[in-house]
């Protein structure tokens, strides 16, 4: 159970970070001898839109850090809904 929650938190962090990985696209470019574009430095080292995503113990909510009016706030969202609130 604990490993499932950890996996959900990691996946939520990846989804909320805005970084999308596509192994199929990378494999296609390698197979054809084309250059794979570099990941922009800002994506790797810039400030994230969302940080430290966590799933509540009961599995109903997701919390994360994100700016609101220039100040970092804790946000909460019901899993499966678009009801984010600071």
Protein Blocks (a to p, Z undefined) as FASTA:
>chain_A
ZZmmmmmmmmmmmmmnopacdfklmmmmmmnopacddddfklmmmccfbghiacdfkopa
ccddddeehiacdddddehiacbcZZ
